[in-house]
Amino acid sequence: MALKITLVRSPIGYSKRQKRTVEALGLRRLHQSVIKPDNPAIRGMVRKISHLVRVEEVAENAVTEEAANVSA
């Protein structure tokens, strides 16, 4: 399994630590999505900024299909 993480609220006005967590996940713009492996470290980061992001579980094969669509 993998996690699709989408930034749905701006980190402006939140602590510097939360802004750095958003940046560490690779999120730069609103409504931008990244796909990260489902592991305890990523889950912990998401839990700390759960009020700023939307998380969906995606299958591993969906990750490779999405990557193929981006590179095409």
mmCIF file of the N, C-alpha and C atoms, coordinates in Angstrom:
data_MODEL
# 
_entry.id   MODEL 
# 
loop_
_atom_site.group_PDB 
_atom_site.id 
_atom_site.type_symbol 
_atom_site.label_atom_id 
_atom_site.label_alt_id 
_atom_site.label_comp_id 
_atom_site.label_asym_id 
_atom_site.label_entity_id 
_atom_site.label_seq_id 
_atom_site.pdbx_PDB_ins_code 
_atom_site.Cartn_x 
_atom_site.Cartn_y 
_atom_site.Cartn_z 
_atom_site.occupancy 
_atom_site.B_iso_or_equiv 
_atom_site.pdbx_formal_charge 
_atom_site.auth_seq_id 
_atom_site.auth_comp_id 
_atom_site.auth_asym_id 
_atom_site.auth_atom_id 
_atom_site.pdbx_PDB_model_num 
ATOM 1   N N  . MET A 1 1  ? 0.829  -1.192 0.000   1.00 0.00 ? 1  MET A N  1 
ATOM 2   C CA . MET A 1 1  ? 0.000  0.000  0.000   1.00 0.00 ? 1  MET A CA 1 
ATOM 3   C C  . MET A 1 1  ? 0.872  1.252  0.000   1.00 0.00 ? 1  MET A C  1 
ATOM 4   N N  . ALA A 1 2  ? 0.311  2.317  -0.523  1.00 0.00 ? 2  ALA A N  1 
ATOM 5   C CA . ALA A 1 2  ? 0.970  3.617  -0.525  1.00 0.00 ? 2  ALA A CA 1 
ATOM 6   C C  . ALA A 1 2  ? -0.073 4.655  -0.120  1.00 0.00 ? 2  ALA A C  1 
ATOM 7   N N  . LEU A 1 3  ? 0.393  5.834  0.222   1.00 0.00 ? 3  LEU A N  1 
ATOM 8   C CA . LEU A 1 3  ? -0.506 6.911  0.633   1.00 0.00 ? 3  LEU A CA 1 
ATOM 9   C C  . LEU A 1 3  ? -0.434 8.050  -0.366  1.00 0.00 ? 3  LEU A C  1 
ATOM 10  N N  . LYS A 1 4  ? -1.589 8.511  -0.798  1.00 0.00 ? 4  LYS A N  1 
ATOM 11  C CA . LYS A 1 4  ? -1.663 9.703  -1.630  1.00 0.00 ? 4  LYS A CA 1 
ATOM 12  C C  . LYS A 1 4  ? -2.024 10.853 -0.693  1.00 0.00 ? 4  LYS A C  1 
ATOM 13  N N  . ILE A 1 5  ? -1.126 11.817 -0.561  1.00 0.00 ? 5  ILE A N  1 
ATOM 14  C CA . ILE A 1 5  ? -1.287 12.920 0.381   1.00 0.00 ? 5  ILE A CA 1 
ATOM 15  C C  . ILE A 1 5  ? -1.488 14.196 -0.418  1.00 0.00 ? 5  ILE A C  1 
ATOM 16  N N  . THR A 1 6  ? -2.583 14.919 -0.135  1.00 0.00 ? 6  THR A N  1 
ATOM 17  C CA . THR A 1 6  ? -2.930 16.130 -0.851  1.00 0.00 ? 6  THR A CA 1 
ATOM 18  C C  . THR A 1 6  ? -3.011 17.293 0.138   1.00 0.00 ? 6  THR A C  1 
ATOM 19  N N  . LEU A 1 7  ? -2.343 18.397 -0.184  1.00 0.00 ? 7  LEU A N  1 
ATOM 20  C CA . LEU A 1 7  ? -2.397 19.596 0.648   1.00 0.00 ? 7  LEU A CA 1 
ATOM 21  C C  . LEU A 1 7  ? -3.701 20.333 0.357   1.00 0.00 ? 7  LEU A C  1 
ATOM 22  N N  . VAL A 1 8  ? -4.581 20.433 1.342   1.00 0.00 ? 8  VAL A N  1 
ATOM 23  C CA . VAL A 1 8  ? -5.884 21.063 1.130   1.00 0.00 ? 8  VAL A CA 1 
ATOM 24  C C  . VAL A 1 8  ? -6.041 22.381 1.875   1.00 0.00 ? 8  VAL A C  1 
ATOM 25  N N  . ARG A 1 9  ? -5.141 22.672 2.829   1.00 0.00 ? 9  ARG A N  1 
ATOM 26  C CA . ARG A 1 9  ? -5.164 23.948 3.536   1.00 0.00 ? 9  ARG A CA 1 
ATOM 27  C C  . ARG A 1 9  ? -3.762 24.517 3.557   1.00 0.00 ? 9  ARG A C  1 
ATOM 28  N N  . SER A 1 10 ? -3.664 25.820 3.502   1.00 0.00 ? 10 SER A N  1 
ATOM 29  C CA . SER A 1 10 ? -2.371 26.476 3.506   1.00 0.00 ? 10 SER A CA 1 
ATOM 30  C C  . SER A 1 10 ? -1.724 26.396 4.884   1.00 0.00 ? 10 SER A C  1 
ATOM 31  N N  . PRO A 1 11 ? -0.410 26.155 4.935   1.00 0.00 ? 11 PRO A N  1 
ATOM 32  C CA . PRO A 1 11 ? 0.283  26.147 6.222   1.00 0.00 ? 11 PRO A CA 1 
ATOM 33  C C  . PRO A 1 11 ? 0.602  27.545 6.750   1.00 0.00 ? 11 PRO A C  1 
ATOM 34  N N  . ILE A 1 12 ? 0.227  28.587 6.013   1.00 0.00 ? 12 ILE A N  1 
ATOM 35  C CA . ILE A 1 12 ? 0.450  29.956 6.482   1.00 0.00 ? 12 ILE A CA 1 
ATOM 36  C C  . ILE A 1 12 ? -0.322 30.157 7.781   1.00 0.00 ? 12 ILE A C  1 
ATOM 37  N N  . GLY A 1 13 ? 0.353  30.707 8.766   1.00 0.00 ? 13 GLY A N  1 
ATOM 38  C CA . GLY A 1 13 ? -0.283 30.944 10.051  1.00 0.00 ? 13 GLY A CA 1 
ATOM 39  C C  . GLY A 1 13 ? -0.096 29.817 11.048  1.00 0.00 ? 13 GLY A C  1 
ATOM 40  N N  . TYR A 1 14 ? 0.524  28.722 10.606  1.00 0.00 ? 14 TYR A N  1 
ATOM 41  C CA . TYR A 1 14 ? 0.797  27.601 11.498  1.00 0.00 ? 14 TYR A CA 1 
ATOM 42  C C  . TYR A 1 14 ? 2.270  27.631 11.875  1.00 0.00 ? 14 TYR A C  1 
ATOM 43  N N  . SER A 1 15 ? 2.652  26.806 12.822  1.00 0.00 ? 15 SER A N  1 
ATOM 44  C CA . SER A 1 15 ? 4.022  26.844 13.333  1.00 0.00 ? 15 SER A CA 1 
ATOM 45  C C  . SER A 1 15 ? 5.043  26.477 12.254  1.00 0.00 ? 15 SER A C  1 
ATOM 46  N N  . LYS A 1 16 ? 6.260  26.927 12.470  1.00 0.00 ? 16 LYS A N  1 
ATOM 47  C CA . LYS A 1 16 ? 7.349  26.645 11.542  1.00 0.00 ? 16 LYS A CA 1 
ATOM 48  C C  . LYS A 1 16 ? 7.573  25.135 11.427  1.00 0.00 ? 16 LYS A C  1 
ATOM 49  N N  . ARG A 1 17 ? 7.365  24.431 12.536  1.00 0.00 ? 17 ARG A N  1 
ATOM 50  C CA . ARG A 1 17 ? 7.541  22.976 12.537  1.00 0.00 ? 17 ARG A CA 1 
ATOM 51  C C  . ARG A 1 17 ? 6.542  22.306 11.594  1.00 0.00 ? 17 ARG A C  1 
ATOM 52  N N  . GLN A 1 18 ? 5.298  22.767 11.601  1.00 0.00 ? 18 GLN A N  1 
ATOM 53  C CA . GLN A 1 18 ? 4.289  22.200 10.704  1.00 0.00 ? 18 GLN A CA 1 
ATOM 54  C C  . GLN A 1 18 ? 4.604  22.558 9.258   1.00 0.00 ? 18 GLN A C  1 
ATOM 55  N N  . LYS A 1 19 ? 5.088  23.775 9.009   1.00 0.00 ? 19 LYS A N  1 
ATOM 56  C CA . LYS A 1 19 ? 5.461  24.159 7.648   1.00 0.00 ? 19 LYS A CA 1 
ATOM 57  C C  . LYS A 1 19 ? 6.591  23.281 7.131   1.00 0.00 ? 19 LYS A C  1 
ATOM 58  N N  . ARG A 1 20 ? 7.564  22.972 7.992   1.00 0.00 ? 20 ARG A N  1 
ATOM 59  C CA . ARG A 1 20 ? 8.680  22.118 7.586   1.00 0.00 ? 20 ARG A CA 1 
ATOM 60  C C  . ARG A 1 20 ? 8.211  20.691 7.317   1.00 0.00 ? 20 ARG A C  1 
ATOM 61  N N  . THR A 1 21 ? 7.219  20.224 8.063   1.00 0.00 ? 21 THR A N  1 
ATOM 62  C CA . THR A 1 21 ? 6.680  18.882 7.835   1.00 0.00 ? 21 THR A CA 1 
ATOM 63  C C  . THR A 1 21 ? 6.003  18.815 6.470   1.00 0.00 ? 21 THR A C  1 
ATOM 64  N N  . VAL A 1 22 ? 5.230  19.855 6.129   1.00 0.00 ? 22 VAL A N  1 
ATOM 65  C CA . VAL A 1 22 ? 4.582  19.917 4.813   1.00 0.00 ? 22 VAL A CA 1 
ATOM 66  C C  . VAL A 1 22 ? 5.646  19.888 3.721   1.00 0.00 ? 22 VAL A C  1 
ATOM 67  N N  . GLU A 1 23 ? 6.697  20.675 3.892   1.00 0.00 ? 23 GLU A N  1 
ATOM 68  C CA . GLU A 1 23 ? 7.768  20.733 2.901   1.00 0.00 ? 23 GLU A CA 1 
ATOM 69  C C  . GLU A 1 23 ? 8.510  19.394 2.803   1.00 0.00 ? 23 GLU A C  1 
ATOM 70  N N  . ALA A 1 24 ? 8.732  18.751 3.952   1.00 0.00 ? 24 ALA A N  1 
ATOM 71  C CA . ALA A 1 24 ? 9.441  17.466 3.959   1.00 0.00 ? 24 ALA A CA 1 
ATOM 72  C C  . ALA A 1 24 ? 8.659  16.381 3.226   1.00 0.00 ? 24 ALA A C  1 
ATOM 73  N N  . LEU A 1 25 ? 7.345  16.501 3.200   1.00 0.00 ? 25 LEU A N  1 
ATOM 74  C CA . LEU A 1 25 ? 6.527  15.542 2.452   1.00 0.00 ? 25 LEU A CA 1 
ATOM 75  C C  . LEU A 1 25 ? 6.538  15.845 0.957   1.00 0.00 ? 25 LEU A C  1 
ATOM 76  N N  . GLY A 1 26 ? 7.128  16.968 0.560   1.00 0.00 ? 26 GLY A N  1 
ATOM 77  C CA . GLY A 1 26 ? 7.217  17.309 -0.850  1.00 0.00 ? 26 GLY A CA 1 
ATOM 78  C C  . GLY A 1 26 ? 6.042  18.116 -1.354  1.00 0.00 ? 26 GLY A C  1 
ATOM 79  N N  . LEU A 1 27 ? 5.274  18.689 -0.443  1.00 0.00 ? 27 LEU A N  1 
ATOM 80  C CA . LEU A 1 27 ? 4.102  19.470 -0.829  1.00 0.00 ? 27 LEU A CA 1 
ATOM 81  C C  . LEU A 1 27 ? 4.467  20.954 -0.875  1.00 0.00 ? 27 LEU A C  1 
ATOM 82  N N  . ARG A 1 28 ? 4.211  21.594 -2.006  1.00 0.00 ? 28 ARG A N  1 
ATOM 83  C CA . ARG A 1 28 ? 4.559  23.002 -2.165  1.00 0.00 ? 28 ARG A CA 1 
ATOM 84  C C  . ARG A 1 28 ? 3.347  23.883 -2.457  1.00 0.00 ? 28 ARG A C  1 
ATOM 85  N N  . ARG A 1 29 ? 2.361  23.348 -3.156  1.00 0.00 ? 29 ARG A N  1 
ATOM 86  C CA . ARG A 1 29 ? 1.199  24.150 -3.542  1.00 0.00 ? 29 ARG A CA 1 
ATOM 87  C C  . ARG A 1 29 ? -0.086 23.506 -3.047  1.00 0.00 ? 29 ARG A C  1 
ATOM 88  N N  . LEU A 1 30 ? -1.120 24.328 -2.887  1.00 0.00 ? 30 LEU A N  1 
ATOM 89  C CA . LEU A 1 30 ? -2.426 23.801 -2.523  1.00 0.00 ? 30 LEU A CA 1 
ATOM 90  C C  . LEU A 1 30 ? -2.908 22.841 -3.599  1.00 0.00 ? 30 LEU A C  1 
ATOM 91  N N  . HIS A 1 31 ? -3.558 21.798 -3.192  1.00 0.00 ? 31 HIS A N  1 
ATOM 92  C CA . HIS A 1 31 ? -4.140 20.766 -4.056  1.00 0.00 ? 31 HIS A CA 1 
ATOM 93  C C  . HIS A 1 31 ? -3.093 19.947 -4.793  1.00 0.00 ? 31 HIS A C  1 
ATOM 94  N N  . GLN A 1 32 ? -1.829 20.097 -4.417  1.00 0.00 ? 32 GLN A N  1 
ATOM 95  C CA . GLN A 1 32 ? -0.784 19.238 -4.962  1.00 0.00 ? 32 GLN A CA 1 
ATOM 96  C C  . GLN A 1 32 ? -0.822 17.910 -4.212  1.00 0.00 ? 32 GLN A C  1 
ATOM 97  N N  . SER A 1 33 ? -0.607 16.825 -4.933  1.00 0.00 ? 33 SER A N  1 
ATOM 98  C CA . SER A 1 33 ? -0.603 15.490 -4.325  1.00 0.00 ? 33 SER A CA 1 
ATOM 99  C C  . SER A 1 33 ? 0.746  14.830 -4.512  1.00 0.00 ? 33 SER A C  1 
ATOM 100 N N  . VAL A 1 34 ? 1.139  14.056 -3.519  1.00 0.00 ? 34 VAL A N  1 
ATOM 101 C CA . VAL A 1 34 ? 2.342  13.231 -3.617  1.00 0.00 ? 34 VAL A CA 1 
ATOM 102 C C  . VAL A 1 34 ? 1.967  11.827 -3.166  1.00 0.00 ? 34 VAL A C  1 
ATOM 103 N N  . ILE A 1 35 ? 2.702  10.848 -3.660  1.00 0.00 ? 35 ILE A N  1 
ATOM 104 C CA . ILE A 1 35 ? 2.482  9.470  -3.249  1.00 0.00 ? 35 ILE A CA 1 
ATOM 105 C C  . ILE A 1 35 ? 3.709  9.027  -2.472  1.00 0.00 ? 35 ILE A C  1 
ATOM 106 N N  . LYS A 1 36 ? 3.476  8.594  -1.254  1.00 0.00 ? 36 LYS A N  1 
ATOM 107 C CA . LYS A 1 36 ? 4.548  8.184  -0.351  1.00 0.00 ? 36 LYS A CA 1 
ATOM 108 C C  . LYS A 1 36 ? 4.282  6.764  0.120   1.00 0.00 ? 36 LYS A C  1 
ATOM 109 N N  . PRO A 1 37 ? 5.338  6.031  0.481   1.00 0.00 ? 37 PRO A N  1 
ATOM 110 C CA . PRO A 1 37 ? 5.135  4.673  1.006   1.00 0.00 ? 37 PRO A CA 1 
ATOM 111 C C  . PRO A 1 37 ? 4.407  4.726  2.341   1.00 0.00 ? 37 PRO A C  1 
ATOM 112 N N  . ASP A 1 38 ? 3.644  3.703  2.600   1.00 0.00 ? 38 ASP A N  1 
ATOM 113 C CA . ASP A 1 38 ? 2.896  3.615  3.856   1.00 0.00 ? 38 ASP A CA 1 
ATOM 114 C C  . ASP A 1 38 ? 3.797  3.004  4.916   1.00 0.00 ? 38 ASP A C  1 
ATOM 115 N N  . ASN A 1 39 ? 4.405  3.868  5.733   1.00 0.00 ? 39 ASN A N  1 
ATOM 116 C CA . ASN A 1 39 ? 5.252  3.386  6.817   1.00 0.00 ? 39 ASN A CA 1 
ATOM 117 C C  . ASN A 1 39 ? 5.036  4.269  8.044   1.00 0.00 ? 39 ASN A C  1 
ATOM 118 N N  . PRO A 1 40 ? 5.500  3.859  9.207   1.00 0.00 ? 40 PRO A N  1 
ATOM 119 C CA . PRO A 1 40 ? 5.239  4.623  10.431  1.00 0.00 ? 40 PRO A CA 1 
ATOM 120 C C  . PRO A 1 40 ? 5.774  6.055  10.400  1.00 0.00 ? 40 PRO A C  1 
ATOM 121 N N  . ALA A 1 41 ? 6.895  6.299  9.740   1.00 0.00 ? 41 ALA A N  1 
ATOM 122 C CA . ALA A 1 41 ? 7.452  7.654  9.686   1.00 0.00 ? 41 ALA A CA 1 
ATOM 123 C C  . ALA A 1 41 ? 6.520  8.600  8.919   1.00 0.00 ? 41 ALA A C  1 
ATOM 124 N N  . ILE A 1 42 ? 6.049  8.157  7.771   1.00 0.00 ? 42 ILE A N  1 
ATOM 125 C CA . ILE A 1 42 ? 5.140  8.987  6.965   1.00 0.00 ? 42 ILE A CA 1 
ATOM 126 C C  . ILE A 1 42 ? 3.815  9.158  7.694   1.00 0.00 ? 42 ILE A C  1 
ATOM 127 N N  . ARG A 1 43 ? 3.302  8.082  8.295   1.00 0.00 ? 43 ARG A N  1 
ATOM 128 C CA . ARG A 1 43 ? 2.046  8.178  9.053   1.00 0.00 ? 43 ARG A CA 1 
ATOM 129 C C  . ARG A 1 43 ? 2.170  9.198  10.182  1.00 0.00 ? 43 ARG A C  1 
ATOM 130 N N  . GLY A 1 44 ? 3.310  9.222  10.864  1.00 0.00 ? 44 GLY A N  1 
ATOM 131 C CA . GLY A 1 44 ? 3.517  10.175 11.945  1.00 0.00 ? 44 GLY A CA 1 
ATOM 132 C C  . GLY A 1 44 ? 3.546  11.607 11.447  1.00 0.00 ? 44 GLY A C  1 
ATOM 133 N N  . MET A 1 45 ? 4.188  11.827 10.303  1.00 0.00 ? 45 MET A N  1 
ATOM 134 C CA . MET A 1 45 ? 4.225  13.169 9.716   1.00 0.00 ? 45 MET A CA 1 
ATOM 135 C C  . MET A 1 45 ? 2.818  13.622 9.350   1.00 0.00 ? 45 MET A C  1 
ATOM 136 N N  . VAL A 1 46 ? 2.062  12.725 8.741   1.00 0.00 ? 46 VAL A N  1 
ATOM 137 C CA . VAL A 1 46 ? 0.692  13.047 8.339   1.00 0.00 ? 46 VAL A CA 1 
ATOM 138 C C  . VAL A 1 46 ? -0.170 13.338 9.572   1.00 0.00 ? 46 VAL A C  1 
ATOM 139 N N  . ARG A 1 47 ? 0.017  12.593 10.635  1.00 0.00 ? 47 ARG A N  1 
ATOM 140 C CA . ARG A 1 47 ? -0.775 12.809 11.853  1.00 0.00 ? 47 ARG A CA 1 
ATOM 141 C C  . ARG A 1 47 ? -0.535 14.203 12.422  1.00 0.00 ? 47 ARG A C  1 
ATOM 142 N N  . LYS A 1 48 ? 0.700  14.696 12.327  1.00 0.00 ? 48 LYS A N  1 
ATOM 143 C CA . LYS A 1 48 ? 1.031  16.014 12.869  1.00 0.00 ? 48 LYS A CA 1 
ATOM 144 C C  . LYS A 1 48 ? 0.407  17.152 12.068  1.00 0.00 ? 48 LYS A C  1 
ATOM 145 N N  . ILE A 1 49 ? 0.107  16.916 10.790  1.00 0.00 ? 49 ILE A N  1 
ATOM 146 C CA . ILE A 1 49 ? -0.484 17.975 9.961   1.00 0.00 ? 49 ILE A CA 1 
ATOM 147 C C  . ILE A 1 49 ? -1.811 17.514 9.359   1.00 0.00 ? 49 ILE A C  1 
ATOM 148 N N  . SER A 1 50 ? -2.522 16.656 10.070  1.00 0.00 ? 50 SER A N  1 
ATOM 149 C CA . SER A 1 50 ? -3.767 16.083 9.544   1.00 0.00 ? 50 SER A CA 1 
ATOM 150 C C  . SER A 1 50 ? -4.813 17.147 9.226   1.00 0.00 ? 50 SER A C  1 
ATOM 151 N N  . HIS A 1 51 ? -4.734 18.308 9.886   1.00 0.00 ? 51 HIS A N  1 
ATOM 152 C CA . HIS A 1 51 ? -5.683 19.385 9.637   1.00 0.00 ? 51 HIS A CA 1 
ATOM 153 C C  . HIS A 1 51 ? -5.379 20.136 8.337   1.00 0.00 ? 51 HIS A C  1 
ATOM 154 N N  . LEU A 1 52 ? -4.235 19.846 7.716   1.00 0.00 ? 52 LEU A N  1 
ATOM 155 C CA . LEU A 1 52 ? -3.844 20.527 6.482   1.00 0.00 ? 52 LEU A CA 1 
ATOM 156 C C  . LEU A 1 52 ? -3.916 19.633 5.245   1.00 0.00 ? 52 LEU A C  1 
ATOM 157 N N  . VAL A 1 53 ? -4.007 18.328 5.430   1.00 0.00 ? 53 VAL A N  1 
ATOM 158 C CA . VAL A 1 53 ? -3.915 17.399 4.297   1.00 0.00 ? 53 VAL A CA 1 
ATOM 159 C C  . VAL A 1 53 ? -5.096 16.442 4.246   1.00 0.00 ? 53 VAL A C  1 
ATOM 160 N N  . ARG A 1 54 ? -5.269 15.847 3.058   1.00 0.00 ? 54 ARG A N  1 
ATOM 161 C CA . ARG A 1 54 ? -6.220 14.751 2.878   1.00 0.00 ? 54 ARG A CA 1 
ATOM 162 C C  . ARG A 1 54 ? -5.396 13.543 2.457   1.00 0.00 ? 54 ARG A C  1 
ATOM 163 N N  . VAL A 1 55 ? -5.689 12.392 3.038   1.00 0.00 ? 55 VAL A N  1 
ATOM 164 C CA . VAL A 1 55 ? -4.899 11.188 2.792   1.00 0.00 ? 55 VAL A CA 1 
ATOM 165 C C  . VAL A 1 55 ? -5.798 10.095 2.246   1.00 0.00 ? 55 VAL A C  1 
ATOM 166 N N  . GLU A 1 56 ? -5.315 9.433  1.194   1.00 0.00 ? 56 GLU A N  1 
ATOM 167 C CA . GLU A 1 56 ? -6.020 8.294  0.612   1.00 0.00 ? 56 GLU A CA 1 
ATOM 168 C C  . GLU A 1 56 ? -5.030 7.142  0.487   1.00 0.00 ? 56 GLU A C  1 
ATOM 169 N N  . GLU A 1 57 ? -5.502 5.946  0.737   1.00 0.00 ? 57 GLU A N  1 
ATOM 170 C CA . GLU A 1 57 ? -4.669 4.767  0.502   1.00 0.00 ? 57 GLU A CA 1 
ATOM 171 C C  . GLU A 1 57 ? -4.842 4.349  -0.949  1.00 0.00 ? 57 GLU A C  1 
ATOM 172 N N  . VAL A 1 58 ? -3.739 4.091  -1.607  1.00 0.00 ? 58 VAL A N  1 
ATOM 173 C CA . VAL A 1 58 ? -3.777 3.647  -3.000  1.00 0.00 ? 58 VAL A CA 1 
ATOM 174 C C  . VAL A 1 58 ? -2.981 2.358  -3.112  1.00 0.00 ? 58 VAL A C  1 
ATOM 175 N N  . ALA A 1 59 ? -3.348 1.544  -4.087  1.00 0.00 ? 59 ALA A N  1 
ATOM 176 C CA . ALA A 1 59 ? -2.648 0.278  -4.314  1.00 0.00 ? 59 ALA A CA 1 
ATOM 177 C C  . ALA A 1 59 ? -1.309 0.544  -4.987  1.00 0.00 ? 59 ALA A C  1 
ATOM 178 N N  . GLU A 1 60 ? -0.380 -0.353 -4.827  1.00 0.00 ? 60 GLU A N  1 
ATOM 179 C CA . GLU A 1 60 ? 0.949  -0.196 -5.422  1.00 0.00 ? 60 GLU A CA 1 
ATOM 180 C C  . GLU A 1 60 ? 0.879  -0.102 -6.942  1.00 0.00 ? 60 GLU A C  1 
ATOM 181 N N  . ASN A 1 61 ? -0.010 -0.872 -7.571  1.00 0.00 ? 61 ASN A N  1 
ATOM 182 C CA . ASN A 1 61 ? -0.094 -0.829 -9.030  1.00 0.00 ? 61 ASN A CA 1 
ATOM 183 C C  . ASN A 1 61 ? -0.649 0.510  -9.513  1.00 0.00 ? 61 ASN A C  1 
ATOM 184 N N  . ALA A 1 62 ? -1.470 1.179  -8.712  1.00 0.00 ? 62 ALA A N  1 
ATOM 185 C CA . ALA A 1 62 ? -1.970 2.500  -9.077  1.00 0.00 ? 62 ALA A CA 1 
ATOM 186 C C  . ALA A 1 62 ? -0.843 3.519  -9.076  1.00 0.00 ? 62 ALA A C  1 
ATOM 187 N N  . VAL A 1 63 ? 0.121  3.312  -8.210  1.00 0.00 ? 63 VAL A N  1 
ATOM 188 C CA . VAL A 1 63 ? 1.270  4.220  -8.135  1.00 0.00 ? 63 VAL A CA 1 
ATOM 189 C C  . VAL A 1 63 ? 2.075  4.135  -9.419  1.00 0.00 ? 63 VAL A C  1 
ATOM 190 N N  . THR A 1 64 ? 2.340  2.949  -9.913  1.00 0.00 ? 64 THR A N  1 
ATOM 191 C CA . THR A 1 64 ? 3.125  2.810  -11.134 1.00 0.00 ? 64 THR A CA 1 
ATOM 192 C C  . THR A 1 64 ? 2.349  3.306  -12.350 1.00 0.00 ? 64 THR A C  1 
ATOM 193 N N  . GLU A 1 65 ? 1.037  3.115  -12.361 1.00 0.00 ? 65 GLU A N  1 
ATOM 194 C CA . GLU A 1 65 ? 0.227  3.615  -13.474 1.00 0.00 ? 65 GLU A CA 1 
ATOM 195 C C  . GLU A 1 65 ? 0.243  5.140  -13.496 1.00 0.00 ? 65 GLU A C  1 
ATOM 196 N N  . GLU A 1 66 ? 0.136  5.772  -12.329 1.00 0.00 ? 66 GLU A N  1 
ATOM 197 C CA . GLU A 1 66 ? 0.144  7.228  -12.262 1.00 0.00 ? 66 GLU A CA 1 
ATOM 198 C C  . GLU A 1 66 ? 1.502  7.780  -12.688 1.00 0.00 ? 66 GLU A C  1 
ATOM 199 N N  . ALA A 1 67 ? 2.568  7.113  -12.303 1.00 0.00 ? 67 ALA A N  1 
ATOM 200 C CA . ALA A 1 67 ? 3.906  7.538  -12.708 1.00 0.00 ? 67 ALA A CA 1 
ATOM 201 C C  . ALA A 1 67 ? 4.075  7.429  -14.218 1.00 0.00 ? 67 ALA A C  1 
ATOM 202 N N  . ALA A 1 68 ? 3.494  6.409  -14.809 1.00 0.00 ? 68 ALA A N  1 
ATOM 203 C CA . ALA A 1 68 ? 3.578  6.232  -16.263 1.00 0.00 ? 68 ALA A CA 1 
ATOM 204 C C  . ALA A 1 68 ? 2.806  7.347  -16.970 1.00 0.00 ? 68 ALA A C  1 
ATOM 205 N N  . ASN A 1 69 ? 1.683  7.764  -16.407 1.00 0.00 ? 69 ASN A N  1 
ATOM 206 C CA . ASN A 1 69 ? 0.886  8.826  -17.018 1.00 0.00 ? 69 ASN A CA 1 
ATOM 207 C C  . ASN A 1 69 ? 1.613  10.176 -16.929 1.00 0.00 ? 69 ASN A C  1 
ATOM 208 N N  . VAL A 1 70 ? 2.343  10.403 -15.865 1.00 0.00 ? 70 VAL A N  1 
ATOM 209 C CA . VAL A 1 70 ? 3.061  11.665 -15.694 1.00 0.00 ? 70 VAL A CA 1 
ATOM 210 C C  . VAL A 1 70 ? 4.219  11.754 -16.665 1.00 0.00 ? 70 VAL A C  1 
ATOM 211 N N  . SER A 1 71 ? 4.949  10.670 -16.852 1.00 0.00 ? 71 SER A N  1 
ATOM 212 C CA . SER A 1 71 ? 6.112  10.697 -17.716 1.00 0.00 ? 71 SER A CA 1 
ATOM 213 C C  . SER A 1 71 ? 5.742  10.667 -19.193 1.00 0.00 ? 71 SER A C  1 
ATOM 214 N N  . ALA A 1 72 ? 4.538  10.270 -19.528 1.00 0.00 ? 72 ALA A N  1 
ATOM 215 C CA . ALA A 1 72 ? 4.121  10.175 -20.935 1.00 0.00 ? 72 ALA A CA 1 
ATOM 216 C C  . ALA A 1 72 ? 3.789  11.528 -21.525 1.00 0.00 ? 72 ALA A C  1 
# 
